[in-house]
Amino acid sequence: SVPVPQEIGPTMVGDEHSDPHLMSILGATKRSTLGNNFCEYYVNDAPRVVLDKLESLGYRVVSMTGVGQTLVWCLHRE
C-alpha cells in the first residue's frame, strides 16, 4: 500500500470580515502579510481537522475546488 500524504497547517480559515466568535472557536489568529492591506485568520491545524471542527458546528461542505496549489472549500450552515 502507498501512504496517502496529508497536508498539515497552517490553514487559512477566514478574512478580516469573518465572524470573530467562530474564529475564536477554531483557535484562529489574525495575521497581516507584508505588502497586503488586509488581514487573514489562520490556524495551525491541518485542513481535515478544521473541516471536522466546522462539521461539529453544523457546517457542511457545498463545493471544493483547486486554485493552483491551494484548495478552497465552500461551506454552509443551516
N, CA, C and O atoms as a DFTB+ gen file, in Angstrom:
312 C
 N C O
     1  1       0.836      -1.180       0.000
     2  2       0.000       0.000       0.000
     3  2       0.883       1.246       0.000
     4  3       2.005       1.234       0.505
     5  1       0.357       2.301      -0.568
     6  2       1.074       3.571      -0.658
     7  2       0.473       4.536       0.358
     8  3      -0.742       4.733       0.373
     9  1       1.301       5.141       1.206
    10  2       0.739       6.098       2.174
    11  2       0.166       7.324       1.473
    12  3       0.736       7.825       0.504
    13  1      -0.964       7.796       1.977
    14  2      -1.613       8.982       1.424
    15  2      -1.076      10.196       2.171
    16  3      -1.215      10.281       3.391
    17  1      -0.455      11.151       1.445
    18  2       0.053      12.340       2.133
    19  2      -1.103      13.170       2.673
    20  3      -2.150      13.287       2.036
    21  1      -0.904      13.738       3.840
    22  2      -1.920      14.596       4.436
    23  2      -1.277      15.935       4.753
    24  3      -0.271      16.010       5.459
    25  1      -1.878      16.990       4.218
    26  2      -1.349      18.330       4.445
    27  2      -1.459      18.702       5.905
    28  3      -2.396      18.301       6.595
    29  1      -0.504      19.464       6.365
    30  2      -0.546      19.991       7.721
    31  2      -0.747      21.490       7.636
    32  3      -0.678      22.072       6.553
    33  1      -0.994      22.114       8.774
    34  2      -1.243      23.552       8.807
    35  2      -0.004      24.349       8.484
    36  3       1.047      23.750       8.254
    37  1      -0.067      25.665       8.455
    38  2      -1.259      26.424       8.834
    39  2      -2.323      26.410       7.738
    40  3      -2.031      26.214       6.558
    41  1      -3.552      26.622       8.165
    42  2      -4.694      26.647       7.259
    43  2      -5.367      28.006       7.385
    44  3      -5.672      28.451       8.492
    45  1      -5.599      28.666       6.256
    46  2      -6.323      29.939       6.291
    47  2      -7.810      29.619       6.446
    48  3      -8.362      28.823       5.686
    49  1      -8.453      30.241       7.432
    50  2      -9.856      29.937       7.721
    51  2     -10.792      31.132       7.575
    52  3     -12.003      30.979       7.732
    53  1     -10.266      32.311       7.282
    54  2     -11.152      33.457       7.133
    55  2     -10.413      34.729       6.790
    56  3      -9.184      34.788       6.806
    57  1     -11.203      35.753       6.479
    58  2     -10.614      37.058       6.184
    59  2     -10.970      38.028       7.301
    60  3     -11.566      37.636       8.305
    61  1     -10.611      39.272       7.128
    62  2     -10.807      40.264       8.186
    63  2     -12.274      40.516       8.523
    64  3     -12.576      41.126       9.549
    65  1     -13.183      40.056       7.673
    66  2     -14.613      40.260       7.907
    67  2     -15.291      39.016       8.486
    68  3     -16.512      39.004       8.643
    69  1     -14.532      37.983       8.804
    70  2     -15.090      36.745       9.337
    71  2     -15.612      36.944      10.755
    72  3     -15.199      37.864      11.461
    73  1     -16.517      36.075      11.155
    74  2     -17.120      36.119      12.488
    75  2     -16.058      35.882      13.556
    76  3     -15.496      34.789      13.631
    77  1     -15.773      36.895      14.390
    78  2     -14.732      36.752      15.409
    79  2     -15.001      35.612      16.392
    80  3     -14.068      34.969      16.871
    81  1     -16.286      35.363      16.693
    82  2     -16.629      34.278      17.616
    83  2     -16.263      32.922      17.013
    84  3     -15.682      32.074      17.689
    85  1     -16.605      32.721      15.739
    86  2     -16.259      31.467      15.056
    87  2     -14.745      31.311      14.964
    88  3     -14.223      30.215      15.166
    89  1     -14.043      32.390      14.665
    90  2     -12.579      32.323      14.570
    91  2     -11.978      31.946      15.925
    92  3     -10.979      31.229      15.989
    93  1     -12.593      32.432      17.007
    94  2     -12.136      32.093      18.355
    95  2     -12.348      30.604      18.640
    96  3     -11.473      29.947      19.203
    97  1     -13.503      30.078      18.251
    98  2     -13.797      28.658      18.445
    99  2     -12.772      27.798      17.704
   100  3     -12.339      26.764      18.214
   101  1     -12.386      28.228      16.501
   102  2     -11.406      27.474      15.712
   103  2      -9.977      27.657      16.224
   104  3      -9.069      26.926      15.828
   105  1      -9.785      28.641      17.111
   106  2      -8.442      28.918      17.627
   107  2      -7.588      29.680      16.640
   108  3      -6.363      29.555      16.645
   109  1      -8.236      30.479      15.783
   110  2      -7.538      31.203      14.723
   111  2      -6.917      32.499      15.233
   112  3      -7.419      33.128      16.164
   113  1      -5.824      32.875      14.603
   114  2      -5.178      34.154      14.886
   115  2      -5.189      34.992      13.617
   116  3      -5.053      34.474      12.509
   117  1      -5.353      36.290      13.800
   118  2      -5.413      37.218      12.670
   119  2      -4.000      37.657      12.307
   120  3      -3.222      38.050      13.176
   121  1      -3.672      37.588      11.011
   122  2      -2.343      37.985      10.534
   123  2      -2.470      38.914       9.334
   124  3      -3.431      38.853       8.566
   125  1      -1.480      39.763       9.202
   126  2      -1.363      40.606       8.017
   127  2       0.011      40.352       7.408
   128  3       1.028      40.450       8.095
   129  1       0.039      40.031       6.133
   130  2       1.285      39.758       5.432
   131  2       1.848      41.062       4.878
   132  3       1.107      41.903       4.369
   133  1       3.150      41.219       4.981
   134  2       3.812      42.410       4.469
   135  2       3.427      42.640       3.010
   136  3       3.551      41.743       2.176
   137  1       2.965      43.839       2.716
   138  2       2.566      44.185       1.359
   139  2       1.070      44.075       1.124
   140  3       0.556      44.633       0.155
   141  1       0.357      43.361       2.000
   142  2      -1.100      43.260       1.876
   143  2      -1.756      44.313       2.750
   144  3      -1.262      44.629       3.832
   145  1      -2.865      44.852       2.280
   146  2      -3.601      45.837       3.077
   147  2      -4.848      45.207       3.705
   148  3      -5.841      45.891       3.952
   149  1      -4.783      43.909       3.956
   150  2      -5.890      43.189       4.576
   151  2      -5.326      42.109       5.497
   152  3      -4.149      41.757       5.416
   153  1      -6.183      41.593       6.370
   154  2      -5.780      40.547       7.320
   155  2      -6.487      39.242       6.975
   156  3      -7.528      39.237       6.318
   157  1      -5.902      38.139       7.430
   158  2      -6.483      36.814       7.258
   159  2      -6.344      36.058       8.573
   160  3      -5.415      36.302       9.344
   161  1      -7.273      35.137       8.824
   162  2      -7.221      34.288      10.013
   163  2      -6.597      32.943       9.644
   164  3      -6.938      32.350       8.621
   165  1      -5.679      32.470      10.490
   166  2      -5.010      31.182      10.283
   167  2      -5.097      30.338      11.546
   168  3      -5.164      30.862      12.658
   169  1      -5.096      29.015      11.353
   170  2      -4.940      28.057      12.449
   171  2      -3.767      27.151      12.093
   172  3      -3.417      27.025      10.920
   173  1      -3.162      26.526      13.086
   174  2      -2.052      25.611      12.841
   175  2      -2.514      24.198      12.528
   176  3      -1.689      23.319      12.282
   177  1      -3.834      23.966      12.533
   178  2      -4.381      22.644      12.242
   179  2      -4.356      22.342      10.750
   180  3      -4.339      23.247       9.916
   181  1      -4.353      21.056      10.435
   182  2      -4.491      20.607       9.048
   183  2      -5.923      20.875       8.576
   184  3      -6.841      20.934       9.393
   185  1      -6.118      21.037       7.268
   186  2      -7.468      21.300       6.754
   187  2      -8.504      20.274       7.206
   188  3      -9.633      20.646       7.523
   189  1      -8.145      18.996       7.243
   190  2      -9.115      17.963       7.646
   191  2      -9.574      18.157       9.086
   192  3     -10.722      17.853       9.410
   193  1      -8.697      18.661       9.961
   194  2      -9.059      18.920      11.360
   195  2     -10.024      20.101      11.424
   196  3     -11.002      20.069      12.170
   197  1      -9.747      21.142      10.641
   198  2     -10.626      22.317      10.594
   199  2     -12.003      21.921      10.068
   200  3     -13.020      22.346      10.616
   201  1     -12.043      21.111       9.011
   202  2     -13.329      20.677       8.456
   203  2     -14.115      19.843       9.466
   204  3     -15.338      19.964       9.543
   205  1     -13.434      19.003      10.237
   206  2     -14.108      18.225      11.282
   207  2     -14.707      19.147      12.342
   208  3     -15.837      18.934      12.780
   209  1     -13.957      20.168      12.758
   210  2     -14.466      21.130      13.749
   211  2     -15.693      21.856      13.211
   212  3     -16.690      22.006      13.917
   213  1     -15.619      22.305      11.959
   214  2     -16.746      23.025      11.366
   215  2     -17.965      22.121      11.213
   216  3     -19.095      22.573      11.393
   217  1     -17.746      20.852      10.884
   218  2     -18.864      19.905      10.778
   219  2     -19.562      19.745      12.132
   220  3     -20.788      19.664      12.199
   221  1     -18.775      19.700      13.202
   222  2     -19.367      19.561      14.532
   223  2     -20.175      20.799      14.925
   224  3     -21.006      20.736      15.831
   225  1     -19.933      21.923      14.247
   226  2     -20.679      23.164      14.496
   227  2     -21.861      23.326      13.542
   228  3     -22.538      24.353      13.564
   229  1     -22.113      22.312      12.702
   230  2     -23.268      22.352      11.805
   231  2     -22.979      22.784      10.388
   232  3     -23.909      22.923       9.594
   233  1     -21.725      23.001      10.041
   234  2     -21.380      23.391       8.677
   235  2     -21.239      22.158       7.794
   236  3     -20.812      21.100       8.256
   237  1     -21.600      22.300       6.520
   238  2     -21.482      21.220       5.551
   239  2     -20.751      21.739       4.317
   240  3     -20.947      22.884       3.910
   241  1     -19.919      20.903       3.731
   242  2     -19.208      21.284       2.509
   243  2     -20.206      21.327       1.362
   244  3     -20.942      20.368       1.130
   245  1     -20.225      22.446       0.647
   246  2     -21.100      22.632      -0.507
   247  2     -20.319      22.366      -1.785
   248  3     -20.832      21.743      -2.715
   249  1     -19.075      22.841      -1.830
   250  2     -18.243      22.621      -3.016
   251  2     -16.774      22.747      -2.634
   252  3     -16.430      23.261      -1.570
   253  1     -15.921      22.264      -3.529
   254  2     -14.479      22.347      -3.328
   255  2     -13.830      22.480      -4.690
   256  3     -14.279      21.878      -5.665
   257  1     -12.765      23.277      -4.753
   258  2     -12.030      23.446      -5.996
   259  2     -10.564      23.685      -5.691
   260  3     -10.199      24.032      -4.567
   261  1      -9.740      23.500      -6.684
   262  2      -8.328      23.784      -6.552
   263  2      -7.975      25.044      -7.320
   264  3      -8.424      25.241      -8.450
   265  1      -7.169      25.895      -6.703
   266  2      -6.681      27.120      -7.331
   267  2      -5.166      27.077      -7.218
   268  3      -4.614      27.394      -6.164
   269  1      -4.489      26.690      -8.289
   270  2      -3.048      26.486      -8.208
   271  2      -2.760      25.344      -7.267
   272  3      -3.255      24.235      -7.465
   273  1      -1.962      25.598      -6.241
   274  2      -1.682      24.577      -5.235
   275  2      -2.515      24.786      -3.975
   276  3      -2.214      24.225      -2.922
   277  1      -3.556      25.591      -4.090
   278  2      -4.435      25.902      -2.967
   279  2      -5.772      25.211      -3.156
   280  3      -6.304      25.179      -4.265
   281  1      -6.323      24.656      -2.076
   282  2      -7.668      24.085      -2.104
   283  2      -8.613      25.046      -1.407
   284  3      -8.276      25.624      -0.374
   285  1      -9.804      25.213      -1.983
   286  2     -10.804      26.122      -1.437
   287  2     -12.087      25.333      -1.217
   288  3     -12.616      24.714      -2.140
   289  1     -12.589      25.365       0.041
   290  2     -13.846      24.718       0.365
   291  2     -14.893      25.789       0.637
   292  3     -14.610      26.779       1.312
   293  1     -16.102      25.596       0.115
   294  2     -17.236      26.461       0.429
   295  2     -18.156      25.666       1.346
   296  3     -18.535      24.537       1.036
   297  1     -18.512      26.268       2.480
   298  2     -19.357      25.598       3.448
   299  2     -20.624      26.396       3.705
   300  3     -20.676      27.601       3.458
   301  1     -21.635      25.714       4.201
   302  2     -22.912      26.353       4.528
   303  2     -23.433      25.753       5.825
   304  3     -23.251      24.565       6.091
   305  1     -24.077      26.583       6.624
   306  2     -24.716      26.094       7.846
   307  2     -26.189      26.405       7.784
   308  3     -26.584      27.537       7.507
   309  1     -27.006      25.398       8.043
   310  2     -28.467      25.574       8.033
   311  2     -28.904      26.390       9.227
   312  3     -30.096      26.647       9.396
